[in-house]
Amino acid sequence: MPTVLRAGSWVVRIYAPPREHPPPHVHVVHEGAGQAIIDLGGVDTPPAIRAIHRMRSQEALEAYRLVERHQPQLLSAWEAPHGKVD
């Protein structure tokens, strides 16, 4: 799974097909903690947290804000192995 973004102790990754599937989403991992799976949304749609694994609420909020700040970049990274988002 390629890392598409690093920010401090955060790592954002995207799996490639055939393991992964729409809708566009990322796996956000915090060093020493769990992960949040966050749907990327689209041009007119904000990201949304899909699942949280072994992560406190504050960490999940930080993961969401990281994805929110980098949404266009992450959508482009997701489209590379998956194709254009409708």
C-alpha positions, 0 to 999 in steps of 0.5 A: 500500500503506497504512502501518499502523504506524511505529516508529522507522525501521520501517514496516509495510504491508499491500497490499489485494486483489486484489494480496494474499491470505490468510494474513494477513501484513504487509510490514515495511521497515527504512529503508535495508534490505530487507523481511521478510514476516511471517505474522500468525498468530492469537489462539492462533498466533504470527507467523511469518517467511515471507520475508526480502529484503536484510535481515540476521538481526538486522534480521529478528528486530527486524521479527518482534518488532515484529509480535509486539508489535503482532499484535492491531492488525495483524490488525485492520488486515489484516481491514479490506480483506480481511475477518475472519480465521477 
